[in-house]
Amino acid sequence: EEMNRKLTGALAELHFSPTVNNKNNLLKENVCESKIFITGNTVIDALKTTVKEDYEFHSVEGVDFSKKVIVVTAHRRENLGEPLENICSALREIALSYSDEVHIVYPMHMNPAVREVATKFLGNLENVRLIEPVDVCELHNLMKRAYMIMTDSGGLQEEAPALGKPVLV
């Protein structure tokens, strides 16, 4: 990714930085200041429009938000097979060990390899909800009300801290 950023930066006429710190890094790389524009972070800006205090959920019936809700996503190709089995096994152990304290919500990817493993390890647990994929508004509001996020998604790794939530990758 860094190689692609450097290549693109060398070819770019204009540079759009999300933060002042990013601008300063470009200045250290001798990018002309007049060619740098601080734009903010569109991913984080989107959270400000999607997260609502009075949001009504459509896909998480039965989730007890008085418990520590853990939102899970795991679907990356490199995690398919044994790595995903290990992830789901660990989630099963958490769900069983802390059944009175924790509620796990897992919007499952449509990939059958993901669904099969998640259902095998987590499908019969009272405090786990395996749900269909959710839209961005539903996911952002679910994350906002969660205790923590466990994910292999780069996007959620960025969004969770912006919501003040710990994230385990």
Steps between C-alpha positions, in 0.01 A plus 500: 500500500782739582661433163172581324457815709849620409451423131163672492640794697781545249250512214235709676450868430292556813509331842195467726597431861255391767697666783760766574738222599459343154569840343817535707616158384453607137694821568787287634491317165548836325146528367422865427271639772278674244417157354380354834139534616374377838166335433421301811432129504191404301462169686494672837286785368243241387471370857379844603205469263407135561521460878179611672409489870143397415593250228251212463666169413357270236718191528606446859184383672575332829834668560533602863680835494518497881769235452843554344420473130787388279455571130693256282590496134736242356503427131838578340626230264819450698286404801296233322545143618697432818554868596124567491438181694744624765326838512156341537630252757632790709167682463320185612723481807427866582125448452496191723734636768318833532144407406351726768713800403558491124285506190674443163356636176653369178368639170614212279657554161313334211796270425382141572842415647449771763139408574573130538774553758314771693185289517693188603676669793250767603158411361358332808607747768237701686711817528619506138304653211612396154325749275490590133733776379378843604512837330745765610251688722405183686865399541618842619222520759563145612868582543414817694297299752749214520751439775770411248563399140685189379578514128725425208359797309728796437201736493373394841852528640480869416139558599500327840754734666317800354193374690708459816485120480788262555571283199673164485639414159 
